Amino acid sequence: MVKLRLVRMGAKKRPFYRIIAIDEREKRSGRPLEFLGTYDPKTSQGELKIETAAVDGWLAKGAQMSPTVKSLVARARRAAGGA
């Protein structure tokens, strides 16, 4: 099964995350099927860039989101709807 989850990038004490589609059996930093966006929690508002069309495409194919990615996608959709 394909999961949409975060992979940690960045330096020590300076986290930066990529949102990826990956087979659930792969390790955390395994080879992703597709990069879907980025999340930087260290900025003042938590900078978030997500390709929602690509996320919807993976969900249509049966992918599952991790709880954190689910909340980030919901926040991105609220921000896009309000803008």
HELIX and SHEET records of a PDB file:
HELIX    1   1 THR A   52  ALA A   60  1                                   9    
HELIX    2   2 PRO A   67  GLY A   82  1                                  16    
SHEET    1   A 5 GLU A  47  ILE A  50  0                                        
SHEET    2   A 5 GLU A  34  ASP A  40 -1                                        
SHEET    3   A 5 ARG A  14  ASP A  23 -1                                        
SHEET    4   A 5 VAL A   2  ALA A  11 -1                                        
SHEET    5   A 5 GLN A  64  MET A  65  1                                        
END                                                                             
